[in-house]
Amino acid sequence: MVGRVSGQYSLEALNSRKAHRNIYYNGGYMQESDNADISSFGALLAKVNAEMKNIPEVREEVVAHFKGQIESGSYNPPLEKLANVLYVAGMLDTTEE
């Protein structure tokens, strides 16, 4: 959702122009600048993203399980489910010639 923000309100636009203003404080002027704080949701999203990087793309135990079944000849995939997946992926043509 953050990636959809564009124009003058995007993060790039806000970071490129930092707003500064002079404020009178304790007998003199000091410069104050705008800043942004990450929300608790943003922090949680960053934490989940970091944890997801620790999950392997290939689950070796699942691969070993099916590989053992295939090698022993006991693997019987549900053919209707397989056909549906192939059809949805566009890899199965059901038109008769």
C-alpha positions in Angstrom: 0.0 0.0 0.0 2.9 2.4 0.7 4.2 1.8 -2.8 1.1 3.2 -4.3 1.5 6.6 -2.7 2.8 8.9 -5.4 3.3 12.6 -6.2 4.1 15.1 -3.5 3.2 12.7 -0.7 5.5 9.9 -1.7 8.4 9.0 0.5 10.9 10.0 -2.2 9.3 13.4 -2.5 9.2 14.0 1.3 12.8 12.9 1.7 14.0 15.1 -1.1 12.7 18.3 0.4 13.2 18.5 4.1 11.1 21.2 5.6 13.0 23.4 8.0 11.7 26.3 10.1 13.3 28.6 12.5 11.6 28.8 15.9 12.3 31.1 18.7 13.4 29.1 21.7 14.9 30.2 25.0 16.1 33.6 23.9 17.4 32.5 20.4 16.5 30.8 17.2 16.9 27.2 16.5 16.2 25.3 13.4 13.6 22.5 13.6 13.1 20.0 10.8 10.3 17.6 10.0 10.7 13.9 10.5 8.7 10.7 10.1 8.2 7.9 12.6 7.5 4.4 11.5 4.2 3.2 12.8 3.8 0.0 14.8 2.3 -1.7 11.8 5.3 -0.7 9.7 7.6 -2.1 12.4 5.6 -5.3 12.5 5.7 -5.6 8.7 9.5 -5.2 8.7 9.8 -7.9 11.4 7.6 -10.3 9.5 9.6 -9.6 6.3 12.8 -10.3 8.1 11.4 -13.6 9.4 10.2 -14.6 6.0 13.7 -14.4 4.7 14.7 -17.2 7.1 12.1 -19.6 5.6 13.8 -21.8 3.0 12.3 -21.7 -0.5 12.5 -25.5 -0.8 11.3 -27.6 2.1 13.8 -30.5 1.9 11.8 -32.8 4.2 8.7 -32.5 1.8 10.9 -33.1 -1.2 12.5 -36.2 0.4 9.1 -37.5 1.4 7.7 -37.4 -2.2 11.0 -38.5 -3.7 10.8 -41.6 -1.6 7.3 -42.3 -2.6 8.1 -41.9 -6.3 11.2 -44.2 -6.1 9.2 -46.9 -4.3 6.3 -46.6 -6.8 3.8 -45.7 -4.1 3.1 -42.2 -5.1 -0.4 -41.8 -6.6 -1.2 -38.1 -7.2 -4.9 -37.1 -7.3 -5.2 -36.9 -11.1 -8.3 -34.7 -11.1 -6.5 -32.1 -9.0 -3.4 -32.3 -11.2 -5.5 -31.9 -14.3 -7.2 -28.8 -12.8 -3.9 -27.2 -12.0 -2.5 -27.9 -15.5 -5.7 -26.5 -17.0 -5.6 -23.3 -14.9 -1.9 -22.9 -15.8 -2.8 -23.1 -19.5 -0.7 -26.2 -19.9 -3.6 -28.5 -20.6 -5.7 -28.1 -23.8 -9.2 -29.6 -23.4 -10.4 -28.7 -26.9 -10.9 -31.7 -29.2 -9.3 -31.7 -32.6 
